[in-house]
Amino acid sequence: MAIALYPGSFKPPHRGHFNVVKQLATKNATGKEYSLDNYQEVGDEVLSGDYRTLNEIDKVVVFIGGGVRDNVDQVLSKEIWDTYYFKHLPSNVEIIAGDGNPMKEAKEYAKKYPEEKFYAITGIRGEEDYTDLKRLSTFKNLDNVTGVALTSLQDKKISATSLRKAALDGNIDSVQDFFPKELTGDEILKILDKLKQVIIAEMKAKQLESPLSKKIATQVEGVFNAWFDKEESVKDPLKEGSGGTPIAPMSAIKSSDRNKLDTLYHRLRNMIGDDFYKIIFNQDHIRIQLKGSGLNETLESESFDFTPHIASILEYMIDEGMNILPIPEVKLVRDEHNAKELFGKTAHYNPVEKEIVLYIEGRHPKDVLRSFAHEMIHHKQNLENRLNNISTTNTNEDDNLLELEKEAYLEGNITFRNWEDGIKNSKENLNEDSSYDKYEWLADELAEKYVTEFRENFEDLGNTKHHIEEFINKSGLSFELDVTLMFNDKVKDIDGQAYAIVDIEEEDDDYKEDDRIEVEIHVNPKIEKAYSVMQETLLQFLVHEMEHLKHHTDSLNRVEDEEIPEVNKIRSLINMGAIPAYTYRLLPREVAAAVKEFMAKAKSSGREFADIVHEELDKEGYNQEEKEAIVKAYRKELKRKNFNVTLQEQEQDNLTFYLDMDGVLADFDRRFTELAGQSPDDYKNEKGENAFWDFIDEKHKKVFWVGIPLMKGAKNLVNAVKDYNYQILTSPSIKKQSEEGKQEWIEKYKDLLFNGNIPKVEFKSSGKKHTVKTNLTKNDILIDDRSKNIDPWIENGGTGILYKNINQVLRDINNEITSYKVSGKE
């Protein structure tokens, strides 16, 4: 069966709506299928007469939106459909009044019947209706729904505005044009009797307290009173169909005032969100209160979301190589009686059920998380079979229990402190304002949540795709969010796109869609730190698109005094190829969104804002002139917004040396031989790769790395490059302690090797060093003792020097510097 979905506000339904439904139901409608990729082209074709008759439609379902528009509510709209229109339509028409957005209702309907074929109908009268065709994005993940652009040229002049104008003119013949020709004059008068109060209320609500506006409103009321005999109308306004819902509300508040309250209610929800407050609309008043059952409840225990922080601690412990798998169950308990007790419980671990219980009532979230870290050490002890012989909870009675508790307190607290410091440092950037604003916090929270869900689905179930649809109403923003995250080994590293979709509001639109953000990200699972890359990219996309919602003049989330008019003409010229593509980056909205996006990335990664900007522009392949124009626009935006951020010019074509540590500056082989009594190669051949790394990371830990001696000639090598840009680029082992050890080694040789100035240090896995920079050039020179690192470096555009001995390396460095000087770059 082929079913036409026709969602709309229908406040009120008019002749155009009726004719669309009737033509669809009788297989006489004309239109053409379209997708989000070709909606403009299809729109042009349909308006020029290139369409077909849709004779395959078997059923039509009309979805009436909730809410109030022009003082007409859903109840009145449905009553007009059911009582007056329905009997003039074929039997294959169904009218549904949903709970809210009619597009969502239509989507849910299509999801319920996956075997059926659906057509999402959108009528277009001119190019101004093309944006309505983009509403098809609501159905983008349903394979059984196709968009159809429907012609409705004959009804182009029919609108709610035309009804109001005809009413004002007092011309009953003009008013009749608003309604289906199938209706009798008596039926039209009865509908008008129902509509007269809402039209009058609308005119009065728009008064500006001027004599002219008052005169207009009075004139409208007089026109309606001239049409209807009041007494007869009140006695029997309806004799057929419905029970006749009263037009005027039964409460003391006027409908116009209720409409104002409704507007205020939605503005309050958008402004303060519903994280901590309940905003209740009670017909004639709005009440705002703290969430929870009473005023004495603590805000932290009621509203704090522990889940992402607990997940972050678990991820940290796993990264540190701690034996905590499988992860225990975690329960949060609110117990007011326990909270009042001096020696009340804070947390406990059940070794049989592998369950942690956290008591959160009246406690600071940080204290709760510290308790969680403590109990996780008990979980680790349990997995190591060290809790089997414990028969008491009193540490004075069991020395073994006392030792276990000491371990939990010590290791738990240190683990929590290290995790906390890591979180703080990752958000820190000394060269700019490092604090997230409320929108960036929301983007960060959502990115962490969705990527964590993706990771769990992939690792537990093998799912390479995770799709999320959620309505977001937090931090002063309210929008539909559609996110798709995928592992895709066909992309080089990462690929993705994001859109902010805003329904352009026109006076005669059937309804206004919620703002919407759509994101799709593909990540190659083989890249280093794939989950982190996915999360950082999602954070960037969300921040960028949220900014668009704030700046768009038609957005429901627009921020006063921050609206930025769109330059549609320039966008059109860019799309036509009439002006350079990079001009897109100079559009005011794009500049504002990009600056916030790059600031968020700098804060989350701890990197320089300027480095982020230049890296992104290099990645896009802009030439120097284009980059300078874009950077200039970004600087103006930074100044306009008073952001405490600097954006200096990118240094051009300077030599940069990347120095490996082990085997270049640090004599790894000598250190290993001294400790093991045999060379690394002999040890691996005899005992295997795993035993080799266990000897380093498990037996000697960080001390191994700190104690590595200098390579012969290391000082001469550093002196050879010290007048140019240089940094350390080294590969750590799988244990984080190797990074810590290498950092301490660099500090140890700060004066002897680096002349008192510690260089920048980057860690990249072996074979991945070429990813330290997006676009390597011949002036990026890697000095490394492994071909595994040198070869891909050269393949990606850099210059590689394979370390064999100090004399050979010094000669090669001198040759590169000489060539650089001869080229005139110095």
Secondary structure as UniProt FT lines:
FT   STRAND          2..8
FT   HELIX           15..25
FT   TURN            26..27
FT   STRAND          30..34
FT   TURN            36..38
FT   HELIX           39..47
FT   TURN            48..49
FT   STRAND          52..53
FT   TURN            55..56
FT   STRAND          59..64
FT   STRAND          68..69
FT   TURN            70..71
FT   STRAND          72..73
FT   HELIX           74..80
FT   HELIX           81..85
FT   HELIX           86..88
FT   TURN            91..92
FT   STRAND          93..97
FT   HELIX           102..112
FT   TURN            114..115
FT   STRAND          117..124
FT   HELIX           127..129
FT   HELIX           130..133
FT   HELIX           134..139
FT   TURN            140..141
FT   TURN            143..144
FT   STRAND          145..151
FT   HELIX           153..155
FT   TURN            156..157
FT   HELIX           160..169
FT   HELIX           172..176
FT   TURN            177..178
FT   TURN            181..182
FT   HELIX           185..205
FT   HELIX           211..227
FT   HELIX           230..235
FT   HELIX           255..272
FT   STRAND          277..281
FT   STRAND          286..290
FT   TURN            295..296
FT   HELIX           299..303
FT   HELIX           307..319
FT   TURN            320..321
FT   STRAND          329..333
FT   HELIX           336..340
FT   TURN            342..343
FT   STRAND          347..350
FT   TURN            351..354
FT   STRAND          355..359
FT   TURN            361..362
FT   HELIX           365..383
FT   TURN            384..385
FT   TURN            388..389
FT   TURN            395..397
FT   HELIX           399..426
FT   TURN            430..431
FT   HELIX           438..461
FT   STRAND          465..474
FT   TURN            475..476
FT   STRAND          477..487
FT   TURN            489..490
FT   STRAND          494..501
FT   TURN            507..508
FT   STRAND          516..523
FT   TURN            525..526
FT   TURN            528..529
FT   HELIX           530..551
FT   TURN            553..554
FT   TURN            556..557
FT   TURN            560..561
FT   HELIX           568..576
FT   HELIX           581..586
FT   HELIX           588..605
FT   HELIX           609..620
FT   HELIX           624..640
FT   TURN            641..642
FT   STRAND          656..659
FT   TURN            663..665
FT   HELIX           668..676
FT   HELIX           680..687
FT   HELIX           689..693
FT   HELIX           694..700
FT   HELIX           701..706
FT   TURN            712..713
FT   HELIX           714..721
FT   TURN            722..723
FT   STRAND          725..730
FT   HELIX           736..748
FT   HELIX           750..754
FT   TURN            755..756
FT   STRAND          760..763
FT   TURN            766..767
FT   HELIX           769..772
FT   TURN            778..779
FT   STRAND          780..784
FT   HELIX           787..795
FT   TURN            796..797
FT   STRAND          799..802
FT   HELIX           806..822
FT   TURN            823..824
//
